[in-house]
Amino acid sequence: MKLYFVYILQCSDDSFYVRMTSHLENRLNQHNSGKFREAYTYSRRPVKLKWIEQFTDPNLAADLEKQIKDWSRKKKEALIKKDWDKLVKLSKNYSQFGKPD
């Protein structure tokens, strides 16, 4: 069974990078070795793996990757820290619930 991974990297400039891959270890090595000069992470090395989720369905992995990419930095940080209460608060509609503390 082939596995797919959605992952969040923290770059040396403190930005987050979200992607999916079916070859996680190889992909992490590519990020840190600077294999692709045009890659976002090339000038932001070293990168650190901060979060990962595993899937058997590539469509579900792609959907989650797209969803997380659209999230705010605070929401990504809550996911990384597994702070589910904060993640829920940050997911609510501000016009209905007001901004979270």
MMTF fields as JSON, N, C-alpha, C and O atoms, coordinates in Angstrom:
{
  "mmtfVersion": "1.0.0",
  "mmtfProducer": "UNKNOWN",
  "numBonds": 403,
  "numAtoms": 404,
  "numGroups": 101,
  "numChains": 1,
  "numModels": 1,
  "chainsPerModel": [1],
  "groupsPerChain": [101],
  "chainIdList": ["A"],
  "bondAtomList": [4, 2, 8, 6, 12, 10, 16, 14, 20, 18, 24, 22, 28, 26, 32, 30, 36, 34, 40, 38, 44, 42, 48, 46, 52, 50, 56, 54, 60, 58, 64, 62, 68, 66, 72, 70, 76, 74, 80, 78, 84, 82, 88, 86, 92, 90, 96, 94, 100, 98, 104, 102, 108, 106, 112, 110, 116, 114, 120, 118, 124, 122, 128, 126, 132, 130, 136, 134, 140, 138, 144, 142, 148, 146, 152, 150, 156, 154, 160, 158, 164, 162, 168, 166, 172, 170, 176, 174, 180, 178, 184, 182, 188, 186, 192, 190, 196, 194, 200, 198, 204, 202, 208, 206, 212, 210, 216, 214, 220, 218, 224, 222, 228, 226, 232, 230, 236, 234, 240, 238, 244, 242, 248, 246, 252, 250, 256, 254, 260, 258, 264, 262, 268, 266, 272, 270, 276, 274, 280, 278, 284, 282, 288, 286, 292, 290, 296, 294, 300, 298, 304, 302, 308, 306, 312, 310, 316, 314, 320, 318, 324, 322, 328, 326, 332, 330, 336, 334, 340, 338, 344, 342, 348, 346, 352, 350, 356, 354, 360, 358, 364, 362, 368, 366, 372, 370, 376, 374, 380, 378, 384, 382, 388, 386, 392, 390, 396, 394, 400, 398],
  "bondOrderList": [1, 1, 1, 1, 1, 1, 1, 1, 1, 1, 1, 1, 1, 1, 1, 1, 1, 1, 1, 1, 1, 1, 1, 1, 1, 1, 1, 1, 1, 1, 1, 1, 1, 1, 1, 1, 1, 1, 1, 1, 1, 1, 1, 1, 1, 1, 1, 1, 1, 1, 1, 1, 1, 1, 1, 1, 1, 1, 1, 1, 1, 1, 1, 1, 1, 1, 1, 1, 1, 1, 1, 1, 1, 1, 1, 1, 1, 1, 1, 1, 1, 1, 1, 1, 1, 1, 1, 1, 1, 1, 1, 1, 1, 1, 1, 1, 1, 1, 1, 1],
  "groupList": [{"groupName": "MET", "atomNameList": ["N", "CA", "C", "O"], "elementList": ["N", "C", "C", "O"], "formalChargeList": [0, 0, 0, 0], "bondAtomList": [1, 0, 2, 1, 3, 2], "bondOrderList": [1, 1, 2], "singleLetterCode": "M", "chemCompType": "L-PEPTIDE LINKING"}, {"groupName": "LYS", "atomNameList": ["N", "CA", "C", "O"], "elementList": ["N", "C", "C", "O"], "formalChargeList": [0, 0, 0, 0], "bondAtomList": [1, 0, 2, 1, 3, 2], "bondOrderList": [1, 1, 2], "singleLetterCode": "K", "chemCompType": "L-PEPTIDE LINKING"}, {"groupName": "LEU", "atomNameList": ["N", "CA", "C", "O"], "elementList": ["N", "C", "C", "O"], "formalChargeList": [0, 0, 0, 0], "bondAtomList": [1, 0, 2, 1, 3, 2], "bondOrderList": [1, 1, 2], "singleLetterCode": "L", "chemCompType": "L-PEPTIDE LINKING"}, {"groupName": "TYR", "atomNameList": ["N", "CA", "C", "O"], "elementList": ["N", "C", "C", "O"], "formalChargeList": [0, 0, 0, 0], "bondAtomList": [1, 0, 2, 1, 3, 2], "bondOrderList": [1, 1, 2], "singleLetterCode": "Y", "chemCompType": "L-PEPTIDE LINKING"}, {"groupName": "PHE", "atomNameList": ["N", "CA", "C", "O"], "elementList": ["N", "C", "C", "O"], "formalChargeList": [0, 0, 0, 0], "bondAtomList": [1, 0, 2, 1, 3, 2], "bondOrderList": [1, 1, 2], "singleLetterCode": "F", "chemCompType": "L-PEPTIDE LINKING"}, {"groupName": "VAL", "atomNameList": ["N", "CA", "C", "O"], "elementList": ["N", "C", "C", "O"], "formalChargeList": [0, 0, 0, 0], "bondAtomList": [1, 0, 2, 1, 3, 2], "bondOrderList": [1, 1, 2], "singleLetterCode": "V", "chemCompType": "L-PEPTIDE LINKING"}, {"groupName": "ILE", "atomNameList": ["N", "CA", "C", "O"], "elementList": ["N", "C", "C", "O"], "formalChargeList": [0, 0, 0, 0], "bondAtomList": [1, 0, 2, 1, 3, 2], "bondOrderList": [1, 1, 2], "singleLetterCode": "I", "chemCompType": "L-PEPTIDE LINKING"}, {"groupName": "GLN", "atomNameList": ["N", "CA", "C", "O"], "elementList": ["N", "C", "C", "O"], "formalChargeList": [0, 0, 0, 0], "bondAtomList": [1, 0, 2, 1, 3, 2], "bondOrderList": [1, 1, 2], "singleLetterCode": "Q", "chemCompType": "L-PEPTIDE LINKING"}, {"groupName": "CYS", "atomNameList": ["N", "CA", "C", "O"], "elementList": ["N", "C", "C", "O"], "formalChargeList": [0, 0, 0, 0], "bondAtomList": [1, 0, 2, 1, 3, 2], "bondOrderList": [1, 1, 2], "singleLetterCode": "C", "chemCompType": "L-PEPTIDE LINKING"}, {"groupName": "SER", "atomNameList": ["N", "CA", "C", "O"], "elementList": ["N", "C", "C", "O"], "formalChargeList": [0, 0, 0, 0], "bondAtomList": [1, 0, 2, 1, 3, 2], "bondOrderList": [1, 1, 2], "singleLetterCode": "S", "chemCompType": "L-PEPTIDE LINKING"}, {"groupName": "ASP", "atomNameList": ["N", "CA", "C", "O"], "elementList": ["N", "C", "C", "O"], "formalChargeList": [0, 0, 0, 0], "bondAtomList": [1, 0, 2, 1, 3, 2], "bondOrderList": [1, 1, 2], "singleLetterCode": "D", "chemCompType": "L-PEPTIDE LINKING"}, {"groupName": "ARG", "atomNameList": ["N", "CA", "C", "O"], "elementList": ["N", "C", "C", "O"], "formalChargeList": [0, 0, 0, 0], "bondAtomList": [1, 0, 2, 1, 3, 2], "bondOrderList": [1, 1, 2], "singleLetterCode": "R", "chemCompType": "L-PEPTIDE LINKING"}, {"groupName": "THR", "atomNameList": ["N", "CA", "C", "O"], "elementList": ["N", "C", "C", "O"], "formalChargeList": [0, 0, 0, 0], "bondAtomList": [1, 0, 2, 1, 3, 2], "bondOrderList": [1, 1, 2], "singleLetterCode": "T", "chemCompType": "L-PEPTIDE LINKING"}, {"groupName": "HIS", "atomNameList": ["N", "CA", "C", "O"], "elementList": ["N", "C", "C", "O"], "formalChargeList": [0, 0, 0, 0], "bondAtomList": [1, 0, 2, 1, 3, 2], "bondOrderList": [1, 1, 2], "singleLetterCode": "H", "chemCompType": "L-PEPTIDE LINKING"}, {"groupName": "GLU", "atomNameList": ["N", "CA", "C", "O"], "elementList": ["N", "C", "C", "O"], "formalChargeList": [0, 0, 0, 0], "bondAtomList": [1, 0, 2, 1, 3, 2], "bondOrderList": [1, 1, 2], "singleLetterCode": "E", "chemCompType": "L-PEPTIDE LINKING"}, {"groupName": "ASN", "atomNameList": ["N", "CA", "C", "O"], "elementList": ["N", "C", "C", "O"], "formalChargeList": [0, 0, 0, 0], "bondAtomList": [1, 0, 2, 1, 3, 2], "bondOrderList": [1, 1, 2], "singleLetterCode": "N", "chemCompType": "L-PEPTIDE LINKING"}, {"groupName": "GLY", "atomNameList": ["N", "CA", "C", "O"], "elementList": ["N", "C", "C", "O"], "formalChargeList": [0, 0, 0, 0], "bondAtomList": [1, 0, 2, 1, 3, 2], "bondOrderList": [1, 1, 2], "singleLetterCode": "G", "chemCompType": "PEPTIDE LINKING"}, {"groupName": "ALA", "atomNameList": ["N", "CA", "C", "O"], "elementList": ["N", "C", "C", "O"], "formalChargeList": [0, 0, 0, 0], "bondAtomList": [1, 0, 2, 1, 3, 2], "bondOrderList": [1, 1, 2], "singleLetterCode": "A", "chemCompType": "L-PEPTIDE LINKING"}, {"groupName": "PRO", "atomNameList": ["N", "CA", "C", "O"], "elementList": ["N", "C", "C", "O"], "formalChargeList": [0, 0, 0, 0], "bondAtomList": [1, 0, 2, 1, 3, 2], "bondOrderList": [1, 1, 2], "singleLetterCode": "P", "chemCompType": "L-PEPTIDE LINKING"}, {"groupName": "TRP", "atomNameList": ["N", "CA", "C", "O"], "elementList": ["N", "C", "C", "O"], "formalChargeList": [0, 0, 0, 0], "bondAtomList": [1, 0, 2, 1, 3, 2], "bondOrderList": [1, 1, 2], "singleLetterCode": "W", "chemCompType": "L-PEPTIDE LINKING"}],
  "groupTypeList": [0, 1, 2, 3, 4, 5, 3, 6, 2, 7, 8, 9, 10, 10, 9, 4, 3, 5, 11, 0, 12, 9, 13, 2, 14, 15, 11, 2, 15, 7, 13, 15, 9, 16, 1, 4, 11, 14, 17, 3, 12, 3, 9, 11, 11, 18, 5, 1, 2, 1, 19, 6, 14, 7, 4, 12, 10, 18, 15, 2, 17, 17, 10, 2, 14, 1, 7, 6, 1, 10, 19, 9, 11, 1, 1, 1, 14, 17, 2, 6, 1, 1, 10, 19, 10, 1, 2, 5, 1, 2, 9, 1, 15, 3, 9, 7, 4, 16, 1, 18, 10],
  "groupIdList": [1, 2, 3, 4, 5, 6, 7, 8, 9, 10, 11, 12, 13, 14, 15, 16, 17, 18, 19, 20, 21, 22, 23, 24, 25, 26, 27, 28, 29, 30, 31, 32, 33, 34, 35, 36, 37, 38, 39, 40, 41, 42, 43, 44, 45, 46, 47, 48, 49, 50, 51, 52, 53, 54, 55, 56, 57, 58, 59, 60, 61, 62, 63, 64, 65, 66, 67, 68, 69, 70, 71, 72, 73, 74, 75, 76, 77, 78, 79, 80, 81, 82, 83, 84, 85, 86, 87, 88, 89, 90, 91, 92, 93, 94, 95, 96, 97, 98, 99, 100, 101],
  "secStructList": [7, 7, 7, 3, 3, 3, 3, 3, 3, 3, 7, 6, 6, 1, 7, 3, 3, 3, 3, 3, 3, 1, 7, 2, 2, 2, 2, 2, 2, 2, 2, 2, 2, 6, 7, 7, 6, 6, 1, 6, 6, 4, 4, 4, 7, 1, 7, 3, 3, 3, 3, 3, 3, 3, 3, 1, 7, 2, 2, 2, 2, 2, 2, 2, 2, 2, 2, 2, 2, 6, 1, 7, 2, 2, 2, 2, 2, 2, 2, 2, 2, 6, 7, 2, 2, 2, 2, 2, 2, 2, 2, 1, 7, 2, 2, 2, 2, 7, 7, 7, 7],
  "xCoordList": [0.843, 0.0, 0.894, 1.81, 0.615, 1.385, 0.861, -0.348, 1.791, 1.427, 1.749, 2.695, 0.941, 1.117, 1.169, 0.47, 1.997, 2.214, 1.973, 2.45, 1.234, 1.122, 2.014, 1.946, 2.853, 3.81, 3.955, 3.689, 4.386, 4.703, 6.168, 6.608, 6.911, 8.299, 8.385, 7.651, 9.283, 9.61, 10.958, 11.944, 10.987, 12.197, 13.07, 12.632, 14.317, 15.264, 14.81, 15.233, 13.955, 13.429, 12.143, 11.466, 11.804, 10.642, 9.317, 8.253, 9.367, 8.142, 7.797, 8.634, 6.554, 6.102, 5.925, 5.55, 6.2, 6.065, 5.224, 5.565, 4.131, 3.193, 3.195, 3.071, 3.337, 3.337, 2.885, 2.678, 2.739, 2.482, 3.5, 4.027, 3.763, 4.702, 4.398, 3.725, 4.894, 4.791, 6.15, 6.266, 7.163, 8.519, 9.067, 9.908, 8.601, 8.885, 10.379, 10.901, 11.062, 12.474, 13.302, 14.147, 13.059, 13.759, 13.471, 14.372, 12.211, 11.817, 12.457, 12.902, 12.505, 13.144, 14.628, 15.172, 15.28, 16.688, 16.871, 17.836, 15.953, 16.028, 15.878, 16.602, 14.95, 14.774, 16.065, 16.521, 16.645, 17.818, 19.107, 20.048, 19.168, 20.382, 20.365, 21.395, 19.206, 19.096, 19.107, 19.628, 18.54, 18.545, 17.89, 18.349, 16.833, 16.106, 16.272, 15.69, 17.058, 17.371, 16.134, 16.095, 15.12, 13.911, 12.9, 11.878, 13.178, 12.242, 12.179, 13.168, 11.014, 10.803, 11.81, 12.321, 12.093, 12.956, 14.445, 15.255, 14.819, 16.24, 17.02, 18.07, 16.514, 17.215, 16.793, 17.178, 16.007, 15.487, 15.926, 15.265, 17.044, 17.574, 18.389, 18.926, 18.492, 17.876, 16.389, 15.916, 15.684, 14.269, 14.101, 14.887, 13.055, 12.758, 11.333, 10.406, 11.17, 9.843, 9.121, 9.59, 7.975, 7.231, 5.933, 5.447, 5.369, 4.082, 3.94, 4.431, 3.253, 3.045, 1.735, 1.35, 1.064, -0.13, 0.002, 0.455, -0.393, -0.223, -1.573, -2.579, -1.586, -2.796, -2.51, -1.375, -3.554, -3.454, -4.14, -3.922, -4.95, -5.667, -5.006, -5.03, -4.419, -3.745, -4.685, -4.263, -5.946, -6.912, -7.173, -7.287, -7.267, -7.459, -6.229, -6.354, -5.056, -3.816, -3.764, -3.425, -4.094, -4.075, -5.089, -4.813, -6.257, -7.285, -6.795, -6.977, -6.173, -5.682, -4.537, -4.468, -3.646, -2.542, -3.101, -2.662, -4.059, -4.665, -5.325, -5.202, -6.015, -6.702, -5.703, -5.884, -4.664, -3.688, -2.928, -2.612, -2.632, -1.927, -2.682, -2.074, -3.999, -4.825, -4.961, -5.5, -4.485, -4.621, -3.667, -2.639, -4.035, -3.154, -1.975, -1.997, -0.972, 0.185, -0.244, 0.213, -1.122, -1.571, -2.285, -2.124, -3.057, -3.784, -2.812, -2.981, -1.807, -0.786, -0.019, 0.282, 0.292, 1.0, 0.159, 0.69, -1.144, -2.032, -2.056, -2.058, -2.074, -2.037, -0.73, -0.738, 0.38, 1.689, 1.76, 2.303, 1.213, 1.249, 0.146, 0.078, -0.707, -1.854, -2.751, -3.297, -2.881, -3.743, -5.118, -5.458, -5.9, -7.17, -8.17, -8.929, -8.18, -9.106, -8.81, -9.726, -7.548, -7.172, -7.455, -7.895, -7.207, -7.465, -8.954, -9.305, -9.809, -11.259, -11.619, -12.378, -11.081, -11.375, -10.925, -11.633, -9.762, -9.239, -9.99, -9.856, -10.773, -11.527, -12.918, -13.595, -13.347, -14.7, -14.806, -13.821, -15.999, -16.312, -16.229, -16.983, -15.314, -15.12, -16.365, -16.654, -17.107, -18.298, -19.371, -20.212, -19.346, -20.329, -19.838, -20.617, -18.548, -18.04, -17.069, -16.726, -16.618, -15.615, -14.229, -14.08, -13.214, -11.836, -11.408, -11.786, -10.609, -10.111, -9.064, -8.422, -8.903, -7.903, -6.521, -5.557],
  "yCoordList": [-1.174, 0.0, 1.246, 1.367, 2.15, 3.383, 4.403, 4.56, 5.091, 6.109, 7.497, 7.689, 8.451, 9.858, 10.655, 10.347, 11.673, 12.463, 13.938, 14.473, 14.58, 16.033, 16.487, 15.95, 17.481, 17.889, 19.4, 20.114, 19.861, 21.272, 21.354, 20.701, 22.173, 22.453, 23.856, 24.756, 24.026, 25.368, 25.719, 25.006, 26.813, 27.237, 28.085, 28.521, 28.31, 29.075, 30.514, 31.152, 31.045, 32.406, 32.401, 33.424, 31.252, 31.043, 30.943, 30.894, 30.912, 30.715, 29.223, 28.369, 28.939, 27.561, 27.202, 28.039, 25.949, 25.413, 24.147, 23.24, 24.077, 22.955, 22.243, 22.88, 20.929, 20.125, 18.705, 18.314, 17.946, 16.515, 15.773, 16.31, 14.535, 13.698, 12.24, 11.917, 11.373, 9.935, 9.379, 8.192, 10.22, 9.811, 10.823, 11.653, 10.754, 11.789, 11.955, 13.067, 10.882, 11.003, 11.575, 12.445, 11.092, 11.593, 13.081, 13.865, 13.449, 14.845, 15.775, 16.871, 15.346, 16.164, 16.349, 17.439, 15.283, 15.387, 16.367, 17.131, 16.348, 17.279, 18.723, 19.607, 18.961, 20.317, 20.811, 21.918, 19.998, 20.444, 20.44, 21.156, 19.651, 19.643, 20.756, 21.059, 21.364, 22.415, 21.884, 22.534, 20.712, 20.064, 20.927, 20.948, 21.627, 22.425, 23.911, 24.419, 24.593, 26.018, 26.904, 27.951, 26.494, 27.31, 27.083, 27.766, 26.146, 25.801, 26.901, 27.581, 27.052, 28.033, 27.836, 28.807, 26.597, 26.297, 26.461, 26.448, 26.615, 26.648, 27.694, 27.391, 28.906, 29.991, 30.091, 31.031, 29.131, 29.163, 27.929, 27.522, 27.342, 26.163, 26.569, 27.676, 25.683, 24.352, 24.442, 25.435, 23.382, 23.276, 22.165, 21.22, 22.301, 21.296, 20.794, 21.581, 19.493, 18.895, 19.183, 18.803, 19.86, 20.24, 19.453, 19.305, 18.947, 18.243, 17.347, 17.659, 16.216, 15.265, 14.506, 14.204, 14.208, 13.362, 12.393, 12.767, 11.16, 10.08, 9.67, 9.633, 9.362, 8.968, 7.802, 7.598, 7.039, 6.038, 6.529, 5.969, 7.55, 8.125, 9.447, 10.391, 9.541, 10.778, 11.967, 13.109, 11.716, 12.809, 13.458, 14.68, 12.641, 13.194, 13.992, 15.05, 13.485, 14.201, 15.542, 16.562, 15.544, 16.787, 17.789, 18.988, 17.309, 18.193, 18.842, 20.042, 18.048, 18.597, 19.57, 20.614, 19.247, 20.167, 21.526, 22.565, 21.511, 22.759, 23.529, 24.75, 22.817, 23.445, 24.117, 25.279, 23.409, 23.95, 25.124, 26.081, 25.068, 26.177, 27.494, 28.561, 27.411, 28.621, 29.121, 30.204, 28.356, 28.731, 29.847, 30.063, 30.549, 31.571, 30.905, 29.707, 31.687, 31.178, 30.677, 29.627, 31.427, 31.018, 29.676, 28.854, 29.463, 28.199, 27.045, 25.958, 27.267, 26.243, 25.942, 24.784, 26.973, 26.774, 25.952, 25.093, 26.207, 25.431, 23.969, 23.079, 23.711, 22.331, 21.653, 20.523, 22.34, 21.784, 21.459, 20.425, 22.339, 22.153, 21.215, 20.903, 20.775, 19.93, 20.61, 19.972, 21.915, 22.719, 22.787, 23.75, 21.728, 21.571, 22.664, 23.106, 23.112, 24.177, 25.46, 26.11, 25.814, 27.025, 26.856, 27.797, 25.678, 25.422, 25.617, 26.196, 25.135, 25.312, 26.791, 27.279, 27.508, 28.95, 29.703, 30.586, 29.358, 30.038, 29.656, 30.323, 28.594, 28.131, 28.739, 28.608, 29.398, 29.944, 31.215, 31.914, 31.482, 32.66, 33.898, 34.02, 34.815, 36.018, 36.883, 37.461, 36.978, 37.82, 37.248, 37.989, 35.949, 35.324, 35.245, 35.455, 34.943, 34.669, 35.714, 35.661, 36.653, 37.619, 37.023, 35.808, 37.87, 37.407, 36.674, 37.068, 35.593, 34.849, 35.65, 36.54, 35.318, 36.002, 35.541, 36.01],
  "zCoordList": [0.0, 0.0, 0.0, 0.813, -0.913, -1.02, -0.011, 0.166, 0.645, 1.624, 1.09, 0.326, 1.51, 1.147, 2.438, 3.404, 2.44, 3.646, 3.357, 2.357, 4.236, 4.233, 5.371, 6.476, 5.098, 6.119, 6.178, 5.212, 7.343, 7.538, 7.945, 8.892, 7.204, 7.55, 8.124, 7.717, 9.064, 9.533, 8.92, 9.106, 8.196, 7.502, 8.424, 9.488, 7.995, 8.813, 9.019, 9.983, 8.138, 8.319, 9.132, 9.231, 9.717, 10.581, 9.807, 10.423, 8.498, 7.722, 7.701, 7.993, 7.35, 7.23, 5.76, 4.939, 5.449, 4.1, 4.204, 4.963, 3.451, 3.503, 2.154, 1.108, 2.183, 0.962, 1.257, 2.406, 0.175, 0.297, -0.561, -1.536, -0.18, -0.914, -0.623, 0.356, -1.473, -1.199, -0.773, -0.468, -0.751, -0.365, 0.642, 0.296, 1.863, 2.854, 3.147, 3.063, 3.485, 3.858, 2.706, 2.916, 1.51, 0.329, 0.114, -0.184, 0.27, 0.047, 1.084, 0.742, 2.331, 3.373, 3.072, 3.251, 2.615, 2.233, 1.077, 1.056, 0.121, -1.006, -0.534, -0.994, 0.371, 0.905, 1.551, 1.268, 2.411, 3.159, 2.351, 2.693, 1.293, 0.461, -0.578, -1.18, -0.791, -1.795, -3.211, -4.117, -3.408, -4.719, -5.801, -6.943, -5.446, -6.429, -6.119, -5.161, -6.92, -6.694, -6.749, -6.104, -7.514, -7.663, -6.526, -6.462, -5.652, -4.576, -3.508, -3.235, -2.926, -1.846, -0.724, -0.165, -0.397, 0.751, 0.457, 1.384, -0.805, -1.161, -0.362, 0.206, -0.32, 0.39, 1.855, 2.55, 2.321, 3.695, 4.484, 5.439, 4.072, 4.749, 5.955, 5.996, 6.948, 7.002, 7.354, 7.905, 7.02, 7.363, 8.388, 8.442, 9.202, 10.231, 10.046, 9.85, 10.109, 10.041, 11.358, 12.431, 11.259, 12.458, 12.636, 13.758, 11.534, 11.616, 10.405, 9.321, 10.606, 9.518, 9.725, 10.854, 8.625, 8.637, 7.47, 6.389, 7.696, 6.725, 6.14, 6.848, 4.84, 4.132, 3.198, 2.768, 2.89, 1.84, 0.566, -0.509, 0.675, -0.464, -0.854, -0.065, -2.046, -2.438, -2.562, -2.384, -2.862, -2.976, -1.625, -1.529, -0.584, 0.76, 1.193, 1.81, 0.869, 1.204, 0.477, 1.077, -0.797, -1.581, -1.054, -1.011, -0.654, -0.089, 1.201, 1.404, 2.072, 3.331, 3.09, 3.738, 2.177, 1.848, 1.432, 1.927, 0.534, 0.054, 1.197, 1.283, 2.06, 3.179, 4.118, 4.483, 4.507, 5.455, 4.85, 5.557, 3.568, 2.919, 3.074, 3.161, 3.109, 3.225, 4.667, 4.894, 5.624, 7.025, 7.407, 6.766, 8.468, 9.035, 9.741, 10.021, 10.015, 10.756, 12.137, 12.588, 12.807, 14.152, 14.116, 15.018, 13.093, 12.977, 12.708, 13.26, 11.874, 11.63, 12.918, 13.208, 13.682, 14.952, 15.925, 16.629, 15.968, 16.84, 16.412, 17.263, 15.122, 14.62, 15.031, 15.518, 14.834, 15.179, 16.665, 17.053, 17.493, 18.952, 19.457, 20.646, 18.543, 18.9, 19.932, 20.831, 19.772, 20.642, 19.984, 19.297, 20.218, 19.519, 19.872, 19.01, 21.14, 21.528, 20.748, 20.244, 20.653, 19.922, 18.432, 17.77, 17.912, 16.503, 16.185, 15.157, 17.064, 16.874, 16.935, 16.098, 17.921, 18.039, 16.793, 16.308, 16.28, 15.1, 13.83, 12.805, 13.892, 12.73, 12.648, 11.628, 13.709, 13.734, 12.899, 12.661, 12.474, 11.682, 12.576, 13.542, 12.255, 13.088, 13.17, 14.218, 12.07, 12.097, 13.018, 13.528, 13.231, 14.104, 15.539, 16.468, 15.738, 17.069, 17.61, 18.791, 16.797, 17.223, 17.107, 16.979, 17.152, 17.022, 18.287, 19.39, 18.134, 19.303, 20.051, 19.493, 21.319, 22.155, 21.834, 22.44]
}
